[in-house]
Structure formats: C-alpha cells, structure tokens
Amino acid sequence: MSAWMTDAVPDADQARREEADNLAVRLTLSHMLLPVPGQGDVSERVTRAVCAVLND
C-alpha cells in the first residue's frame, strides 16, 4: 500500500501518505470484519476519507 500511495500521489507529504495508507487499511479491515448494512459503497467512502487526509 505504501509503495502504491507513493506512486499515486508523489507530491503529497510523506507523513500524510503514511497517515492515509494507515487509514485506508484500517477502514477496509473494519468494514470487512464489522459490515454495516445499508451504508452504501464502502470503497467510495474509504476513498473519500483517504483523499480528505491527503488534501488537508
């Protein structure tokens, strides 16, 4: 994930990329282990959260 994040957003601050990487993995695992019915597209929600961290 870290290597992909570096390739995908090379201009982002290293600390932000690491934070976004961690967030993506943890949110994905959380939704896999404890899915919430009716919450829409999980991948879209995780993507929005990661982009918010990168763009802050």
PDB file of N, CA, C, O and CB in Angstrom:
ATOM      1  N   MET A   1       0.825  -1.177   0.000  1.00  0.00           N
ATOM      2  CA  MET A   1       0.000   0.000   0.000  1.00  0.00           C
ATOM      3  C   MET A   1       0.873   1.245   0.000  1.00  0.00           C
ATOM      4  O   MET A   1       0.579   2.215  -0.699  1.00  0.00           O
ATOM      5  CB  MET A   1      -0.941  -0.005   1.198  1.00  0.00           C
ATOM      6  N   SER A   2       1.923   1.221   0.765  1.00  0.00           N
ATOM      7  CA  SER A   2       2.810   2.373   0.863  1.00  0.00           C
ATOM      8  C   SER A   2       3.458   2.694  -0.488  1.00  0.00           C
ATOM      9  O   SER A   2       3.529   3.858  -0.883  1.00  0.00           O
ATOM     10  CB  SER A   2       3.888   2.119   1.918  1.00  0.00           C
ATOM     11  N   ALA A   3       3.924   1.671  -1.186  1.00  0.00           N
ATOM     12  CA  ALA A   3       4.548   1.883  -2.497  1.00  0.00           C
ATOM     13  C   ALA A   3       3.528   2.427  -3.489  1.00  0.00           C
ATOM     14  O   ALA A   3       3.829   3.336  -4.263  1.00  0.00           O
ATOM     15  CB  ALA A   3       5.161   0.570  -3.029  1.00  0.00           C
ATOM     16  N   TRP A   4       2.332   1.872  -3.464  1.00  0.00           N
ATOM     17  CA  TRP A   4       1.283   2.360  -4.372  1.00  0.00           C
ATOM     18  C   TRP A   4       0.951   3.814  -4.054  1.00  0.00           C
ATOM     19  O   TRP A   4       0.806   4.627  -4.967  1.00  0.00           O
ATOM     20  CB  TRP A   4       0.008   1.482  -4.267  1.00  0.00           C
ATOM     21  N   MET A   5       0.829   4.147  -2.780  1.00  0.00           N
ATOM     22  CA  MET A   5       0.488   5.500  -2.377  1.00  0.00           C
ATOM     23  C   MET A   5       1.567   6.477  -2.840  1.00  0.00           C
ATOM     24  O   MET A   5       1.248   7.585  -3.272  1.00  0.00           O
ATOM     25  CB  MET A   5       0.306   5.579  -0.854  1.00  0.00           C
ATOM     26  N   THR A   6       2.830   6.086  -2.756  1.00  0.00           N
ATOM     27  CA  THR A   6       3.918   6.933  -3.214  1.00  0.00           C
ATOM     28  C   THR A   6       3.830   7.168  -4.719  1.00  0.00           C
ATOM     29  O   THR A   6       4.060   8.281  -5.190  1.00  0.00           O
ATOM     30  CB  THR A   6       5.263   6.311  -2.851  1.00  0.00           C
ATOM     31  N   ASP A   7       3.499   6.120  -5.474  1.00  0.00           N
ATOM     32  CA  ASP A   7       3.339   6.260  -6.926  1.00  0.00           C
ATOM     33  C   ASP A   7       2.104   7.081  -7.284  1.00  0.00           C
ATOM     34  O   ASP A   7       2.133   7.877  -8.222  1.00  0.00           O
ATOM     35  CB  ASP A   7       3.251   4.883  -7.583  1.00  0.00           C
ATOM     36  N   ALA A   8       1.028   6.887  -6.542  1.00  0.00           N
ATOM     37  CA  ALA A   8      -0.243   7.542  -6.862  1.00  0.00           C
ATOM     38  C   ALA A   8      -0.230   9.030  -6.530  1.00  0.00           C
ATOM     39  O   ALA A   8      -0.795   9.832  -7.273  1.00  0.00           O
ATOM     40  CB  ALA A   8      -1.378   6.865  -6.117  1.00  0.00           C
ATOM     41  N   VAL A   9       0.397   9.401  -5.441  1.00  0.00           N
ATOM     42  CA  VAL A   9       0.424  10.811  -5.011  1.00  0.00           C
ATOM     43  C   VAL A   9       1.842  11.202  -4.584  1.00  0.00           C
ATOM     44  O   VAL A   9       2.097  11.435  -3.403  1.00  0.00           O
ATOM     45  CB  VAL A   9      -0.581  11.052  -3.839  1.00  0.00           C
ATOM     46  N   PRO A  10       2.756  11.272  -5.545  1.00  0.00           N
ATOM     47  CA  PRO A  10       4.158  11.529  -5.202  1.00  0.00           C
ATOM     48  C   PRO A  10       4.401  12.922  -4.612  1.00  0.00           C
ATOM     49  O   PRO A  10       5.383  13.125  -3.898  1.00  0.00           O
ATOM     50  CB  PRO A  10       5.014  11.355  -6.427  1.00  0.00           C
ATOM     51  N   ASP A  11       3.525  13.873  -4.899  1.00  0.00           N
ATOM     52  CA  ASP A  11       3.725  15.234  -4.388  1.00  0.00           C
ATOM     53  C   ASP A  11       3.189  15.432  -2.974  1.00  0.00           C
ATOM     54  O   ASP A  11       3.441  16.464  -2.352  1.00  0.00           O
ATOM     55  CB  ASP A  11       3.067  16.225  -5.311  1.00  0.00           C
ATOM     56  N   ALA A  12       2.455  14.454  -2.469  1.00  0.00           N
ATOM     57  CA  ALA A  12       1.900  14.570  -1.121  1.00  0.00           C
ATOM     58  C   ALA A  12       3.008  14.418  -0.085  1.00  0.00           C
ATOM     59  O   ALA A  12       3.985  13.701  -0.301  1.00  0.00           O
ATOM     60  CB  ALA A  12       0.797  13.512  -0.891  1.00  0.00           C
ATOM     61  N   ASP A  13       2.845  15.087   1.017  1.00  0.00           N
ATOM     62  CA  ASP A  13       3.774  14.998   2.135  1.00  0.00           C
ATOM     63  C   ASP A  13       3.883  13.549   2.603  1.00  0.00           C
ATOM     64  O   ASP A  13       2.875  12.848   2.696  1.00  0.00           O
ATOM     65  CB  ASP A  13       3.325  15.913   3.294  1.00  0.00           C
ATOM     66  N   GLN A  14       5.099  13.101   2.898  1.00  0.00           N
ATOM     67  CA  GLN A  14       5.328  11.712   3.325  1.00  0.00           C
ATOM     68  C   GLN A  14       4.480  11.336   4.539  1.00  0.00           C
ATOM     69  O   GLN A  14       3.910  10.245   4.579  1.00  0.00           O
ATOM     70  CB  GLN A  14       6.805  11.500   3.647  1.00  0.00           C
ATOM     71  N   ALA A  15       4.392  12.213   5.513  1.00  0.00           N
ATOM     72  CA  ALA A  15       3.595  11.925   6.720  1.00  0.00           C
ATOM     73  C   ALA A  15       2.116  11.770   6.361  1.00  0.00           C
ATOM     74  O   ALA A  15       1.431  10.908   6.912  1.00  0.00           O
ATOM     75  CB  ALA A  15       3.772  13.052   7.775  1.00  0.00           C
ATOM     76  N   ARG A  16       1.627  12.598   5.444  1.00  0.00           N
ATOM     77  CA  ARG A  16       0.228  12.497   5.008  1.00  0.00           C
ATOM     78  C   ARG A  16      -0.021  11.187   4.280  1.00  0.00           C
ATOM     79  O   ARG A  16      -1.055  10.548   4.473  1.00  0.00           O
ATOM     80  CB  ARG A  16      -0.142  13.678   4.101  1.00  0.00           C
ATOM     81  N   ARG A  17       0.939  10.783   3.435  1.00  0.00           N
ATOM     82  CA  ARG A  17       0.785   9.499   2.723  1.00  0.00           C
ATOM     83  C   ARG A  17       0.735   8.345   3.708  1.00  0.00           C
ATOM     84  O   ARG A  17      -0.076   7.432   3.555  1.00  0.00           O
ATOM     85  CB  ARG A  17       1.940   9.284   1.720  1.00  0.00           C
ATOM     86  N   GLU A  18       1.591   8.378   4.711  1.00  0.00           N
ATOM     87  CA  GLU A  18       1.596   7.309   5.710  1.00  0.00           C
ATOM     88  C   GLU A  18       0.284   7.286   6.490  1.00  0.00           C
ATOM     89  O   GLU A  18      -0.260   6.218   6.768  1.00  0.00           O
ATOM     90  CB  GLU A  18       2.782   7.479   6.673  1.00  0.00           C
ATOM     91  N   GLU A  19      -0.217   8.461   6.839  1.00  0.00           N
ATOM     92  CA  GLU A  19      -1.487   8.546   7.556  1.00  0.00           C
ATOM     93  C   GLU A  19      -2.639   8.026   6.689  1.00  0.00           C
ATOM     94  O   GLU A  19      -3.505   7.296   7.170  1.00  0.00           O
ATOM     95  CB  GLU A  19      -1.759  10.000   7.991  1.00  0.00           C
ATOM     96  N   ALA A  20      -2.641   8.404   5.421  1.00  0.00           N
ATOM     97  CA  ALA A  20      -3.687   7.952   4.505  1.00  0.00           C
ATOM     98  C   ALA A  20      -3.605   6.447   4.275  1.00  0.00           C
ATOM     99  O   ALA A  20      -4.630   5.768   4.205  1.00  0.00           O
ATOM    100  CB  ALA A  20      -3.583   8.692   3.169  1.00  0.00           C
ATOM    101  N   ASP A  21      -2.394   5.931   4.160  1.00  0.00           N
ATOM    102  CA  ASP A  21      -2.166   4.497   3.991  1.00  0.00           C
ATOM    103  C   ASP A  21      -2.731   3.728   5.182  1.00  0.00           C
ATOM    104  O   ASP A  21      -3.458   2.750   5.013  1.00  0.00           O
ATOM    105  CB  ASP A  21      -0.660   4.201   3.825  1.00  0.00           C
ATOM    106  N   ASN A  22      -2.395   4.173   6.367  1.00  0.00           N
ATOM    107  CA  ASN A  22      -2.875   3.543   7.595  1.00  0.00           C
ATOM    108  C   ASN A  22      -4.401   3.592   7.668  1.00  0.00           C
ATOM    109  O   ASN A  22      -5.047   2.599   8.002  1.00  0.00           O
ATOM    110  CB  ASN A  22      -2.261   4.230   8.827  1.00  0.00           C
ATOM    111  N   LEU A  23      -4.962   4.743   7.355  1.00  0.00           N
ATOM    112  CA  LEU A  23      -6.416   4.912   7.388  1.00  0.00           C
ATOM    113  C   LEU A  23      -7.108   3.970   6.413  1.00  0.00           C
ATOM    114  O   LEU A  23      -8.106   3.339   6.761  1.00  0.00           O
ATOM    115  CB  LEU A  23      -6.791   6.355   7.067  1.00  0.00           C
ATOM    116  N   ALA A  24      -6.586   3.872   5.203  1.00  0.00           N
ATOM    117  CA  ALA A  24      -7.198   3.007   4.185  1.00  0.00           C
ATOM    118  C   ALA A  24      -7.225   1.552   4.640  1.00  0.00           C
ATOM    119  O   ALA A  24      -8.242   0.871   4.509  1.00  0.00           O
ATOM    120  CB  ALA A  24      -6.438   3.124   2.855  1.00  0.00           C
ATOM    121  N   VAL A  25      -6.116   1.089   5.169  1.00  0.00           N
ATOM    122  CA  VAL A  25      -6.037  -0.313   5.610  1.00  0.00           C
ATOM    123  C   VAL A  25      -6.974  -0.554   6.796  1.00  0.00           C
ATOM    124  O   VAL A  25      -7.705  -1.545   6.808  1.00  0.00           O
ATOM    125  CB  VAL A  25      -4.580  -0.683   5.995  1.00  0.00           C
ATOM    126  N   ARG A  26      -6.963   0.316   7.771  1.00  0.00           N
ATOM    127  CA  ARG A  26      -7.788   0.123   8.960  1.00  0.00           C
ATOM    128  C   ARG A  26      -9.284   0.220   8.661  1.00  0.00           C
ATOM    129  O   ARG A  26     -10.073  -0.571   9.178  1.00  0.00           O
ATOM    130  CB  ARG A  26      -7.414   1.143  10.012  1.00  0.00           C
ATOM    131  N   LEU A  27      -9.672   1.183   7.832  1.00  0.00           N
ATOM    132  CA  LEU A  27     -11.089   1.294   7.482  1.00  0.00           C
ATOM    133  C   LEU A  27     -11.561   0.093   6.671  1.00  0.00           C
ATOM    134  O   LEU A  27     -12.665  -0.412   6.877  1.00  0.00           O
ATOM    135  CB  LEU A  27     -11.341   2.580   6.700  1.00  0.00           C
ATOM    136  N   THR A  28     -10.723  -0.357   5.753  1.00  0.00           N
ATOM    137  CA  THR A  28     -11.088  -1.521   4.945  1.00  0.00           C
ATOM    138  C   THR A  28     -11.269  -2.751   5.819  1.00  0.00           C
ATOM    139  O   THR A  28     -12.264  -3.464   5.692  1.00  0.00           O
ATOM    140  CB  THR A  28     -10.026  -1.789   3.875  1.00  0.00           C
ATOM    141  N   LEU A  29     -10.321  -3.001   6.696  1.00  0.00           N
ATOM    142  CA  LEU A  29     -10.432  -4.156   7.591  1.00  0.00           C
ATOM    143  C   LEU A  29     -11.647  -4.031   8.512  1.00  0.00           C
ATOM    144  O   LEU A  29     -12.348  -5.013   8.753  1.00  0.00           O
ATOM    145  CB  LEU A  29      -9.154  -4.305   8.428  1.00  0.00           C
ATOM    146  N   SER A  30     -11.888  -2.851   9.013  1.00  0.00           N
ATOM    147  CA  SER A  30     -13.034  -2.628   9.884  1.00  0.00           C
ATOM    148  C   SER A  30     -14.337  -2.966   9.174  1.00  0.00           C
ATOM    149  O   SER A  30     -15.200  -3.644   9.732  1.00  0.00           O
ATOM    150  CB  SER A  30     -13.059  -1.184  10.366  1.00  0.00           C
ATOM    151  N   HIS A  31     -14.474  -2.491   7.945  1.00  0.00           N
ATOM    152  CA  HIS A  31     -15.701  -2.769   7.189  1.00  0.00           C
ATOM    153  C   HIS A  31     -15.825  -4.240   6.809  1.00  0.00           C
ATOM    154  O   HIS A  31     -16.933  -4.762   6.687  1.00  0.00           O
ATOM    155  CB  HIS A  31     -15.744  -1.915   5.932  1.00  0.00           C
ATOM    156  N   MET A  32     -14.687  -4.909   6.624  1.00  0.00           N
ATOM    157  CA  MET A  32     -14.733  -6.338   6.316  1.00  0.00           C
ATOM    158  C   MET A  32     -15.182  -7.144   7.533  1.00  0.00           C
ATOM    159  O   MET A  32     -15.973  -8.079   7.414  1.00  0.00           O
ATOM    160  CB  MET A  32     -13.357  -6.827   5.835  1.00  0.00           C
ATOM    161  N   LEU A  33     -14.669  -6.770   8.704  1.00  0.00           N
ATOM    162  CA  LEU A  33     -14.964  -7.529   9.917  1.00  0.00           C
ATOM    163  C   LEU A  33     -16.320  -7.187  10.526  1.00  0.00           C
ATOM    164  O   LEU A  33     -16.992  -8.053  11.087  1.00  0.00           O
ATOM    165  CB  LEU A  33     -13.886  -7.291  10.937  1.00  0.00           C
ATOM    166  N   LEU A  34     -16.720  -5.924  10.415  1.00  0.00           N
ATOM    167  CA  LEU A  34     -17.988  -5.486  11.004  1.00  0.00           C
ATOM    168  C   LEU A  34     -18.775  -4.638   9.997  1.00  0.00           C
ATOM    169  O   LEU A  34     -18.913  -3.428  10.170  1.00  0.00           O
ATOM    170  CB  LEU A  34     -17.736  -4.681  12.311  1.00  0.00           C
ATOM    171  N   PRO A  35     -19.284  -5.282   8.949  1.00  0.00           N
ATOM    172  CA  PRO A  35     -20.010  -4.520   7.935  1.00  0.00           C
ATOM    173  C   PRO A  35     -21.289  -3.906   8.506  1.00  0.00           C
ATOM    174  O   PRO A  35     -21.974  -4.502   9.337  1.00  0.00           O
ATOM    175  CB  PRO A  35     -20.347  -5.416   6.742  1.00  0.00           C
ATOM    176  N   VAL A  36     -21.582  -2.709   8.037  1.00  0.00           N
ATOM    177  CA  VAL A  36     -22.795  -2.018   8.451  1.00  0.00           C
ATOM    178  C   VAL A  36     -23.752  -2.047   7.261  1.00  0.00           C
ATOM    179  O   VAL A  36     -23.473  -1.435   6.231  1.00  0.00           O
ATOM    180  CB  VAL A  36     -22.495  -0.538   8.924  1.00  0.00           C
ATOM    181  N   PRO A  37     -24.877  -2.751   7.392  1.00  0.00           N
ATOM    182  CA  PRO A  37     -25.812  -2.830   6.273  1.00  0.00           C
ATOM    183  C   PRO A  37     -26.359  -1.458   5.888  1.00  0.00           C
ATOM    184  O   PRO A  37     -26.610  -0.611   6.746  1.00  0.00           O
ATOM    185  CB  PRO A  37     -26.960  -3.765   6.617  1.00  0.00           C
ATOM    186  N   GLY A  38     -26.538  -1.257   4.597  1.00  0.00           N
ATOM    187  CA  GLY A  38     -27.156  -0.034   4.119  1.00  0.00           C
ATOM    188  C   GLY A  38     -26.277   1.191   4.155  1.00  0.00           C
ATOM    189  O   GLY A  38     -26.792   2.308   4.114  1.00  0.00           O
ATOM    190  N   GLN A  39     -24.971   1.027   4.231  1.00  0.00           N
ATOM    191  CA  GLN A  39     -24.068   2.169   4.298  1.00  0.00           C
ATOM    192  C   GLN A  39     -23.539   2.588   2.927  1.00  0.00           C
ATOM    193  O   GLN A  39     -22.636   3.421   2.852  1.00  0.00           O
ATOM    194  CB  GLN A  39     -22.912   1.850   5.209  1.00  0.00           C
ATOM    195  N   GLY A  40     -24.073   2.036   1.852  1.00  0.00           N
ATOM    196  CA  GLY A  40     -23.637   2.422   0.516  1.00  0.00           C
ATOM    197  C   GLY A  40     -22.335   1.767   0.126  1.00  0.00           C
ATOM    198  O   GLY A  40     -21.927   0.757   0.700  1.00  0.00           O
ATOM    199  N   ASP A  41     -21.694   2.356  -0.853  1.00  0.00           N
ATOM    200  CA  ASP A  41     -20.453   1.818  -1.404  1.00  0.00           C
ATOM    201  C   ASP A  41     -19.288   2.088  -0.450  1.00  0.00           C
ATOM    202  O   ASP A  41     -18.842   3.226  -0.308  1.00  0.00           O
ATOM    203  CB  ASP A  41     -20.166   2.430  -2.792  1.00  0.00           C
ATOM    204  N   VAL A  42     -18.811   1.049   0.187  1.00  0.00           N
ATOM    205  CA  VAL A  42     -17.744   1.187   1.178  1.00  0.00           C
ATOM    206  C   VAL A  42     -16.456   1.677   0.530  1.00  0.00           C
ATOM    207  O   VAL A  42     -15.763   2.524   1.095  1.00  0.00           O
ATOM    208  CB  VAL A  42     -17.499  -0.146   1.891  1.00  0.00           C
ATOM    209  N   SER A  43     -16.131   1.160  -0.637  1.00  0.00           N
ATOM    210  CA  SER A  43     -14.887   1.581  -1.286  1.00  0.00           C
ATOM    211  C   SER A  43     -14.904   3.078  -1.579  1.00  0.00           C
ATOM    212  O   SER A  43     -13.876   3.746  -1.464  1.00  0.00           O
ATOM    213  CB  SER A  43     -14.665   0.790  -2.585  1.00  0.00           C
ATOM    214  N   GLU A  44     -16.054   3.599  -1.954  1.00  0.00           N
ATOM    215  CA  GLU A  44     -16.176   5.033  -2.209  1.00  0.00           C
ATOM    216  C   GLU A  44     -15.990   5.836  -0.918  1.00  0.00           C
ATOM    217  O   GLU A  44     -15.346   6.885  -0.927  1.00  0.00           O
ATOM    218  CB  GLU A  44     -17.543   5.349  -2.839  1.00  0.00           C
ATOM    219  N   ARG A  45     -16.536   5.359   0.157  1.00  0.00           N
ATOM    220  CA  ARG A  45     -16.412   6.051   1.449  1.00  0.00           C
ATOM    221  C   ARG A  45     -14.965   6.042   1.940  1.00  0.00           C
ATOM    222  O   ARG A  45     -14.479   7.050   2.452  1.00  0.00           O
ATOM    223  CB  ARG A  45     -17.328   5.395   2.501  1.00  0.00           C
ATOM    224  N   VAL A  46     -14.277   4.915   1.787  1.00  0.00           N
ATOM    225  CA  VAL A  46     -12.875   4.828   2.198  1.00  0.00           C
ATOM    226  C   VAL A  46     -12.030   5.765   1.324  1.00  0.00           C
ATOM    227  O   VAL A  46     -11.140   6.453   1.822  1.00  0.00           O
ATOM    228  CB  VAL A  46     -12.355   3.356   2.096  1.00  0.00           C
ATOM    229  N   THR A  47     -12.313   5.783   0.037  1.00  0.00           N
ATOM    230  CA  THR A  47     -11.584   6.663  -0.885  1.00  0.00           C
ATOM    231  C   THR A  47     -11.752   8.127  -0.506  1.00  0.00           C
ATOM    232  O   THR A  47     -10.782   8.886  -0.508  1.00  0.00           O
ATOM    233  CB  THR A  47     -12.061   6.443  -2.322  1.00  0.00           C
ATOM    234  N   ARG A  48     -12.980   8.529  -0.180  1.00  0.00           N
ATOM    235  CA  ARG A  48     -13.218   9.917   0.224  1.00  0.00           C
ATOM    236  C   ARG A  48     -12.427  10.266   1.489  1.00  0.00           C
ATOM    237  O   ARG A  48     -11.859  11.354   1.589  1.00  0.00           O
ATOM    238  CB  ARG A  48     -14.722  10.155   0.457  1.00  0.00           C
ATOM    239  N   ALA A  49     -12.394   9.354   2.438  1.00  0.00           N
ATOM    240  CA  ALA A  49     -11.663   9.596   3.688  1.00  0.00           C
ATOM    241  C   ALA A  49     -10.156   9.728   3.426  1.00  0.00           C
ATOM    242  O   ALA A  49      -9.500  10.615   3.973  1.00  0.00           O
ATOM    243  CB  ALA A  49     -11.930   8.453   4.696  1.00  0.00           C
ATOM    244  N   VAL A  50      -9.622   8.847   2.595  1.00  0.00           N
ATOM    245  CA  VAL A  50      -8.199   8.893   2.275  1.00  0.00           C
ATOM    246  C   VAL A  50      -7.848  10.182   1.534  1.00  0.00           C
ATOM    247  O   VAL A  50      -6.835  10.816   1.828  1.00  0.00           O
ATOM    248  CB  VAL A  50      -7.800   7.673   1.434  1.00  0.00           C
ATOM    249  N   CYS A  51      -8.685  10.565   0.577  1.00  0.00           N
ATOM    250  CA  CYS A  51      -8.447  11.811  -0.165  1.00  0.00           C
ATOM    251  C   CYS A  51      -8.522  13.030   0.757  1.00  0.00           C
ATOM    252  O   CYS A  51      -7.780  13.996   0.579  1.00  0.00           O
ATOM    253  CB  CYS A  51      -9.469  11.956  -1.307  1.00  0.00           C
ATOM    254  N   ALA A  52      -9.403  12.979   1.721  1.00  0.00           N
ATOM    255  CA  ALA A  52      -9.513  14.088   2.675  1.00  0.00           C
ATOM    256  C   ALA A  52      -8.225  14.228   3.480  1.00  0.00           C
ATOM    257  O   ALA A  52      -7.774  15.345   3.731  1.00  0.00           O
ATOM    258  CB  ALA A  52     -10.716  13.875   3.623  1.00  0.00           C
ATOM    259  N   VAL A  53      -7.634  13.120   3.883  1.00  0.00           N
ATOM    260  CA  VAL A  53      -6.376  13.169   4.631  1.00  0.00           C
ATOM    261  C   VAL A  53      -5.254  13.717   3.746  1.00  0.00           C
ATOM    262  O   VAL A  53      -4.437  14.518   4.200  1.00  0.00           O
ATOM    263  CB  VAL A  53      -6.004  11.762   5.166  1.00  0.00           C
ATOM    264  N   LEU A  54      -5.216  13.289   2.497  1.00  0.00           N
ATOM    265  CA  LEU A  54      -4.148  13.724   1.596  1.00  0.00           C
ATOM    266  C   LEU A  54      -4.275  15.199   1.218  1.00  0.00           C
ATOM    267  O   LEU A  54      -3.269  15.869   0.983  1.00  0.00           O
ATOM    268  CB  LEU A  54      -4.152  12.872   0.338  1.00  0.00           C
ATOM    269  N   ASN A  55      -5.488  15.698   1.161  1.00  0.00           N
ATOM    270  CA  ASN A  55      -5.705  17.067   0.702  1.00  0.00           C
ATOM    271  C   ASN A  55      -5.817  18.090   1.810  1.00  0.00           C
ATOM    272  O   ASN A  55      -6.026  19.273   1.542  1.00  0.00           O
ATOM    273  CB  ASN A  55      -6.925  17.122  -0.118  1.00  0.00           C
ATOM    274  N   ASP A  56      -5.681  17.657   3.043  1.00  0.00           N
ATOM    275  CA  ASP A  56      -5.846  18.590   4.165  1.00  0.00           C
ATOM    276  C   ASP A  56      -4.688  19.537   4.266  1.00  0.00           C
ATOM    277  O   ASP A  56      -4.663  20.390   5.154  1.00  0.00           O
ATOM    278  CB  ASP A  56      -6.002  17.841   5.468  1.00  0.00           C
TER     279      ASP A  56
END
